Amino acid sequence: MTEPSERPQTHIQTLIEGLIKDATENDQEHERMLDQVQESSIVTLTPWLRRTGWTRTFKGKDMKKLTELMEKPAVGESQLLIIWDSVERVIKKSYEGVKDCWDRNWILIPFWLVSGQKNEESSKPFRTYYSESTVDRYISYWQQFLMFCIRISLEDLEECGVQFTTSQMNGIRDLQSMVELEDPTDEELDRAVLELSVMFIKHADYLKEKSALIYFTGVLGYNTESKQWINAGNKAQFSLDIRIIYSDSGWITILYPCNDFGT
């Protein structure tokens, strides 16, 4: 018995499929347009968005594309994954370093660590104990930041709106070369990740190039599902406050939530 041959499409079927295809393409284009930041009237902006200036900073930028740059490396991105894992080791070691201050009875250091003044300690010590999930979340922030910097350094920086100093760009290239051309030990790689991190953390406000870290907070705060930035009530979930101390073993960096944006 022979199978009946498929009937040729009728004109109506062809028309319907064409309409469905057009509708799908229109929906996709609409989604892309929603991720393009448009200029907003100062009257329509919330106080939070006026303060951050994100609608101005990211005007015309494709936020979906920018947020994809900070994602965890895929299986085929083994070199980036090595750097991703290194960041976790660096932050955990730094966190243990601060707790070690209390173990050694260096009780004054935490008061200086949390202070925003060069010549005056804080009245409260640096917070030492967090839940494990909180530490993991802070680690993920910095992992995403370095992935963002490495990936976007290969893009048209002027078009993306990100700026790096010469030292920062050299640090990114050196880190890439280390994992691509060499076979570094964990200690060597962690040192390179730490040094690059310090470059971004110590970025001075008076430099010609704007801070890539501040730029990144705007990307991290964007919700690709709602097509808008998170509101001020949730800002502590992604805003980062960074303190640096110097010990015998080198720079120690700690990330923890701040009370306000940009403090």
Secondary structure, 3 states (H helix, E strand, C coil): CCCCCCCCCCHHHHHHHHHHHHHHHHHHHHHHHHCECCCCCCCCCCHHHHHHCHHHHCCCCEHHHHHHCCCCCCCCCHHHHHHHHHHHHHHHHHHHHHHHHHHCCCCCHHHHHCCCECCECCCCCCCCCCCHHHHHHHHHHHHHHHHHHHHHCCCCHHHHCCCCCHHHHHHHHHHHHHHHHCCCCHHHHHHHHHHHHHHHHCCCCCCCCCCHHHHHHHHHCEECCCCEECCHHHHHHCCCEEEEEEECCEEEEEEECCCCCCC
